[in-house]
Amino acid sequence: MTDRAKQYAIRPTLRAHSTLKRTEIIDKVANMISKRHKVDLENPDKVIIIEIFQVRFYTILCPSIAC
């Protein structure tokens, strides 16, 4: 397995939820990712999908082709 840096995108969706803001979620998740990985919204290697519905939180990491 290669250990090269990856490009990623964070895609949050909030439904029936008003406590957290979209930008707040993106910032918190991005701060947990190593700085060697870079954001690429157009052609990411990985996509982090975050779904928040009311008080439930779901997250999925997938290759960008599958998303």
LUMSE-441025 format. One record per residue: x, y, z of N, C-alpha, C in turn. Coordinates in nm, 4 decimals, always signed. Layout:
// LUMSE-441025
@nx=X	ny=Y	nz=Z	cax=X	cay=Y	caz=Z	cx=X	cy=Y	cz=Z
...
***
This chain:
// LUMSE-441025
@nx=+0.0844	ny=-0.1190	nz=+0.0000	cax=+0.0000	cay=+0.0000	caz=+0.0000	cx=+0.0883	cy=+0.1245	cz=+0.0000
@nx=+0.0541	ny=+0.2198	nz=-0.0818	cax=+0.1314	cay=+0.3435	caz=-0.0919	cx=+0.0942	cy=+0.4409	cz=+0.0194
@nx=+0.1905	ny=+0.5211	nz=+0.0557	cax=+0.1691	cay=+0.6167	caz=+0.1638	cx=+0.1759	cy=+0.7600	cz=+0.1106
@nx=+0.1334	ny=+0.7777	nz=-0.0133	cax=+0.1414	cay=+0.9110	caz=-0.0732	cx=+0.0298	cy=+1.0012	cz=-0.0205
@nx=+0.0541	ny=+1.1294	nz=-0.0326	cax=-0.0467	cay=+1.2271	caz=+0.0089	cx=-0.1684	cy=+1.2158	cz=-0.0831
@nx=-0.2842	ny=+1.2405	nz=-0.0283	cax=-0.4091	cay=+1.2313	caz=-0.1036	cx=-0.4750	cy=+1.3689	cz=-0.1133
@nx=-0.5594	ny=+1.3822	nz=-0.2131	cax=-0.6445	cay=+1.5000	caz=-0.2229	cx=-0.7828	cy=+1.4568	cz=-0.1755
@nx=-0.8477	ny=+1.5446	nz=-0.1023	cax=-0.9778	cay=+1.5081	caz=-0.0465	cx=-1.0767	cy=+1.6231	cz=-0.0556
@nx=-1.2034	ny=+1.5871	nz=-0.0415	cax=-1.3124	cay=+1.6843	caz=-0.0341	cx=-1.4015	cy=+1.6434	cz=+0.0828
@nx=-1.4541	ny=+1.7412	nz=+0.1518	cax=-1.5474	cay=+1.7175	caz=+0.2623	cx=-1.6829	cy=+1.7693	cz=+0.2165
@nx=-1.7834	ny=+1.6819	nz=+0.2196	cax=-1.9175	cay=+1.7202	caz=+0.1709	cx=-2.0229	cy=+1.6949	cz=+0.2780
@nx=-2.0488	ny=+1.7954	nz=+0.3610	cax=-2.1513	cay=+1.7787	caz=+0.4643	cx=-2.2914	cy=+1.8145	cz=+0.4132
@nx=-2.3894	ny=+1.7417	nz=+0.4669	cax=-2.5300	cay=+1.7715	caz=+0.4413	cx=-2.6000	cy=+1.7771	cz=+0.5765
@nx=-2.6710	ny=+1.8852	nz=+0.6036	cax=-2.7438	cay=+1.9011	caz=+0.7294	cx=-2.8926	cy=+1.9116	cz=+0.6986
@nx=-2.9716	ny=+1.8278	nz=+0.7670	cax=-3.1168	cay=+1.8308	caz=+0.7479	cx=-3.1837	cy=+1.8350	cz=+0.8846
@nx=-3.2753	ny=+1.9241	nz=+0.9006	cax=-3.3489	cay=+1.9399	caz=+1.0271	cx=-3.2519	cy=+1.9546	cz=+1.1434
@nx=-3.1464	ny=+2.0324	nz=+1.1207	cax=-3.0432	cay=+2.0526	caz=+1.2220	cx=-2.9980	cy=+2.1980	cz=+1.2164
@nx=-2.9951	ny=+2.2641	nz=+1.3316	cax=-2.9565	cay=+2.4055	caz=+1.3314	cx=-2.8468	cy=+2.4384	cz=+1.4330
@nx=-2.7958	ny=+2.3390	nz=+1.5048	cax=-2.6941	cay=+2.3649	caz=+1.6064	cx=-2.5580	cy=+2.3918	cz=+1.5434
@nx=-2.5150	ny=+2.3033	nz=+1.4554	cax=-2.3853	cay=+2.3198	caz=+1.3893	cx=-2.4049	cy=+2.3829	cz=+1.2527
@nx=-2.3071	ny=+2.4596	nz=+1.2113	cax=-2.3083	cay=+2.5200	caz=+1.0783	cx=-2.2197	cy=+2.4383	cz=+0.9848
@nx=-2.2503	ny=+2.4423	nz=+0.8569	cax=-2.1762	cay=+2.3660	caz=+0.7572	cx=-2.0264	cy=+2.3971	cz=+0.7615
@nx=-1.9913	ny=+2.5234	nz=+0.7643	cax=-1.8492	cay=+2.5623	caz=+0.7659	cx=-1.7791	cy=+2.5158	cz=+0.8932
@nx=-1.8506	ny=+2.5142	nz=+1.0030	cax=-1.7970	cay=+2.4662	caz=+1.1303	cx=-1.7591	cy=+2.3179	cz=+1.1199
@nx=-1.8448	ny=+2.2400	nz=+1.0585	cax=-1.8205	cay=+2.0966	caz=+1.0422	cx=-1.6996	cy=+2.0739	cz=+0.9516
@nx=-1.6945	ny=+2.1454	nz=+0.8401	cax=-1.5816	cay=+2.1320	caz=+0.7482	cx=-1.4506	cy=+2.1654	cz=+0.8194
@nx=-1.4477	ny=+2.2746	nz=+0.8943	cax=-1.3267	cay=+2.3152	caz=+0.9668	cx=-1.2836	cy=+2.2098	cz=+1.0683
@nx=-1.3777	ny=+2.1562	nz=+1.1441	cax=-1.3446	cay=+2.0560	caz=+1.2465	cx=-1.2887	cy=+1.9283	cz=+1.1845
@nx=-1.3499	ny=+1.8820	nz=+1.0772	cax=-1.3032	cay=+1.7601	caz=+1.0118	cx=-1.1675	cy=+1.7847	cz=+0.9456
@nx=-1.1519	ny=+1.8957	nz=+0.8763	cax=-1.0252	cay=+1.9274	caz=+0.8091	cx=-0.9100	cy=+1.9365	cz=+0.9094
@nx=-0.9365	ny=+1.9875	nz=+1.0284	cax=-0.8318	cay=+1.9976	caz=+1.1303	cx=-0.7879	cy=+1.8623	cz=+1.1846
@nx=-0.8664	ny=+1.7570	nz=+1.1628	cax=-0.8297	cay=+1.6223	caz=+1.2069	cx=-0.7461	cy=+1.5480	cz=+1.1025
@nx=-0.7356	ny=+1.6053	nz=+0.9832	cax=-0.6645	cay=+1.5402	caz=+0.8735	cx=-0.5227	cy=+1.5963	cz=+0.8653
@nx=-0.4259	ny=+1.5073	nz=+0.8448	cax=-0.2860	cay=+1.5476	caz=+0.8326	cx=-0.2706	cy=+1.6577	cz=+0.7272
@nx=-0.1846	ny=+1.7532	nz=+0.7556	cax=-0.1640	cay=+1.8670	caz=+0.6649	cx=-0.0977	cy=+1.8266	cz=+0.5332
@nx=-0.0397	ny=+1.7055	nz=+0.5281	cax=+0.0227	cay=+1.6624	caz=+0.4020	cx=-0.0820	cy=+1.6310	cz=+0.2959
@nx=-0.2048	ny=+1.6034	nz=+0.3372	cax=-0.3148	cay=+1.5813	caz=+0.2439	cx=-0.3761	cy=+1.7167	cz=+0.2102
@nx=-0.4133	ny=+1.7343	nz=+0.0858	cax=-0.4624	cay=+1.8636	caz=+0.0392	cx=-0.6077	cy=+1.8564	cz=-0.0062
@nx=-0.6755	ny=+1.9667	nz=+0.0061	cax=-0.8142	cay=+1.9783	caz=-0.0397	cx=-0.8155	cy=+1.9922	cz=-0.1914
@nx=-0.9022	ny=+1.9171	nz=-0.2553	cax=-0.9245	cay=+1.9290	caz=-0.3992	cx=-1.0727	cy=+1.9022	cz=-0.4231
@nx=-1.1490	ny=+2.0073	nz=-0.4410	cax=-1.2935	cay=+1.9932	caz=-0.4546	cx=-1.3359	cy=+1.9437	cz=-0.5933
@nx=-1.2495	ny=+1.9608	nz=-0.6924	cax=-1.2830	cay=+1.9219	caz=-0.8291	cx=-1.2487	cy=+1.7768	cz=-0.8609
@nx=-1.1337	ny=+1.7275	nz=-0.8111	cax=-1.0871	cay=+1.5938	caz=-0.8470	cx=-1.0213	cy=+1.5249	cz=-0.7266
@nx=-1.0971	ny=+1.5004	nz=-0.6195	cax=-1.0376	cay=+1.4408	caz=-0.4992	cx=-1.0133	cy=+1.2911	cz=-0.5148
@nx=-0.9112	ny=+1.2414	nz=-0.4429	cax=-0.8876	cay=+1.0971	caz=-0.4349	cx=-0.9912	cy=+1.0326	cz=-0.3436
@nx=-1.0276	ny=+1.1042	nz=-0.2390	cax=-1.1242	cay=+1.0554	caz=-0.1396	cx=-1.2267	cy=+1.1650	cz=-0.1120
@nx=-1.3483	ny=+1.1205	nz=-0.0833	cax=-1.4547	cay=+1.2139	caz=-0.0460	cx=-1.5055	cy=+1.1736	cz=+0.0918
@nx=-1.5120	ny=+1.2700	nz=+0.1807	cax=-1.5666	cay=+1.2466	caz=+0.3144	cx=-1.7088	cy=+1.3018	cz=+0.3134
@nx=-1.8046	ny=+1.2115	nz=+0.3198	cax=-1.9462	cay=+1.2507	caz=+0.3178	cx=-1.9963	cy=+1.2505	cz=+0.4621
@nx=-2.0538	ny=+1.3608	nz=+0.5014	cax=-2.1071	cay=+1.3736	caz=+0.6372	cx=-2.2545	cy=+1.4091	cz=+0.6256
@nx=-2.3366	ny=+1.3281	nz=+0.6867	cax=-2.4817	cay=+1.3513	caz=+0.6884	cx=-2.5239	cy=+1.3749	cz=+0.8332
@nx=-2.5886	ny=+1.4866	nz=+0.8577	cax=-2.6450	cay=+1.5125	caz=+0.9903	cx=-2.7942	cy=+1.5329	cz=+0.9723
@nx=-2.8699	ny=+1.4470	nz=+1.0389	cax=-3.0151	cay=+1.4573	caz=+1.0370	cx=-3.0626	cy=+1.4669	cz=+1.1811
@nx=-3.1178	ny=+1.5796	nz=+1.2159	cax=-3.1602	cay=+1.6098	caz=+1.3525	cx=-3.0405	cy=+1.5919	cz=+1.4462
@nx=-3.0393	ny=+1.4879	nz=+1.5279	cax=-2.9270	cay=+1.4677	caz=+1.6204	cx=-2.8398	cy=+1.3483	cz=+1.5805
@nx=-2.8674	ny=+1.2889	nz=+1.4649	cax=-2.7894	cay=+1.1730	caz=+1.4199	cx=-2.6804	cy=+1.2178	cz=+1.3234
@nx=-2.5640	ny=+1.1536	nz=+1.3366	cax=-2.4467	cay=+1.1886	caz=+1.2582	cx=-2.3976	cy=+1.0643	cz=+1.1848
@nx=-2.3814	ny=+1.0737	nz=+1.0543	cax=-2.3319	cay=+0.9623	caz=+0.9734	cx=-2.2139	cy=+1.0124	cz=+0.8911
@nx=-2.1127	ny=+0.9292	nz=+0.8765	cax=-1.9980	cay=+0.9677	caz=+0.7948	cx=-1.9552	cy=+0.8507	cz=+0.7065
@nx=-1.9134	ny=+0.8825	nz=+0.5851	cax=-1.8714	cay=+0.7821	caz=+0.4895	cx=-1.7437	cy=+0.8333	cz=+0.4229
@nx=-1.6457	ny=+0.7463	nz=+0.4085	cax=-1.5247	cay=+0.7791	caz=+0.3332	cx=-1.5261	cy=+0.6910	cz=+0.2096
@nx=-1.5213	ny=+0.7535	nz=+0.0937	cax=-1.5265	cay=+0.6717	caz=-0.0265	cx=-1.4337	cy=+0.7287	cz=-0.1332
@nx=-1.3929	ny=+0.6414	nz=-0.2282	cax=-1.3163	cay=+0.6909	caz=-0.3427	cx=-1.4050	cy=+0.7860	cz=-0.4224
@nx=-1.3482	ny=+0.8876	nz=-0.4781	cax=-1.4297	cay=+0.9897	caz=-0.5467	cx=-1.5080	cy=+0.9329	cz=-0.6640
@nx=-1.4579	ny=+0.8286	nz=-0.7280	cax=-1.5285	cay=+0.7704	caz=-0.8424	cx=-1.6647	cy=+0.7140	cz=-0.7991
@nx=-1.6699	ny=+0.6545	nz=-0.6816	cax=-1.7945	cay=+0.5928	caz=-0.6329	cx=-1.8938	cy=+0.6959	cz=-0.5812
@nx=-1.8500	ny=+0.8166	nz=-0.5594	cax=-1.9394	cay=+0.9178	caz=-0.5014	cx=-1.9978	cy=+1.0000	cz=-0.6110
***
